Amino acid sequence: MTDEPPVTATRPDSPIRTTGTDHVTIWGSNEADTLAFYRDLLGMPLVLRQPNLDDPSQTHLFFDTGDGRILTVFVGDRPSNRGPQRGGTGSVHHLCFSVAPEDFEDVAAALDDDGRGYNVFDRGIFFSLYTHDNNGLVIELSTDKYDIPDDRRGEVLAKAQELRVEDGAEYAQDEHLAAALEELGLDATAYDLPDASSGVGGVE
């Protein structure tokens, strides 16, 4: 049995250091259905539209996900397909976008109004809703359980991991997150979120 890799917020001694996520690109179906989901339902502004520079027969749509980080989609003249996507090594399992905790119940209501199914789970360290886009890609909409400063997020999660291991717990839970915040001296307020199961072992 090999040793588990260290979990830490400290930067590794690597030849390259990324500075953040610039954009993620996915294959889409057609422009109308893509705009209907990402712009009109999820509220992401379309900030750039141009040909796919590697294949000008495709259109390249750029959406601002809310913090200046970009989701781009290659679209063409293809029908949407809400059926399940094939998994496997190298496949994308899901995309996750943040929503404000005070908007969480309104998000669920908007998905209901759009006729989309979804599941809500308390994931221990955050709260999540899972649905699908117009092509069957799993879309997670998550919200923080505490008002954790963005620049301390990695540090908090690494401390919660440390406490989880010490506790012998299967996964990081709310008590580990709360204890991590206390140990790090962060006075973070808990958000008021609905009760939900963890979904551990279930299907998203």
Secondary structure, DSSP 8 states (H G I E B T S, - for coil): --------SS----S----S--EEEEEEEEHHHHIIIIIIIT---EEEEEEETTEEEEEEEEEE-SSS-EEEEEEEB-----S-----TT---EEEEE--GGGHHHHHHHHHHTT---EEEE-SSEEEEEEE-TTS-EEEEEEESB---GGGHHHHHHHHHHHHHHHT-SS--HHHHHHHHHHTT----B---------TTS--
